[in-house]
Amino acid sequence: MALGVPEAQLWFGQRVTAASSDVAGRVHGLIAQSLALLVLGRIREALDQLDEAVHVSGDLEMRLQALQWAVGLAALGLPGAPAESRKLARAQLTVMTKGPDAARASWVLLLDALNRGDVAAADS
């Protein structure tokens, strides 16, 4: 936690998002909120804020992070995105294994496959 206290980070992130007139400020505020909500166990809200950051930024890096969270949280044993969202994220990450973010996409897909007990996918 950037501030050490998730409630304070959530409050701060909300203020930064509301007060920012530029994209970078809004995105930083949304990410701060997302991380705070994750620590607070409010996973669905955290993912929603991260999705909003992707939408606001239009950035491929943010998209990759959102996909990693959607699949990775469940792979780490945390409640995560709904099953259908994870399935879609898996498909998009699979496509990314052929591009410049191949290592990151492959890593989270490996965690996911191991978590699901999918040995064939983990071996590929």
Secondary structure, DSSP 8 states (H G I E B T S, - for coil): --SS-HHHHHHHHHHHHHH--SHHHHHHHHHHHHHHHHHTT-HHHHHHHHHHHHHHH--HHHHHHHHHHHHHHHHTTS--S-HHHHHHHHHHHHHHTTSTTHHHHHHHHHHHHHHHT-HHHHH-
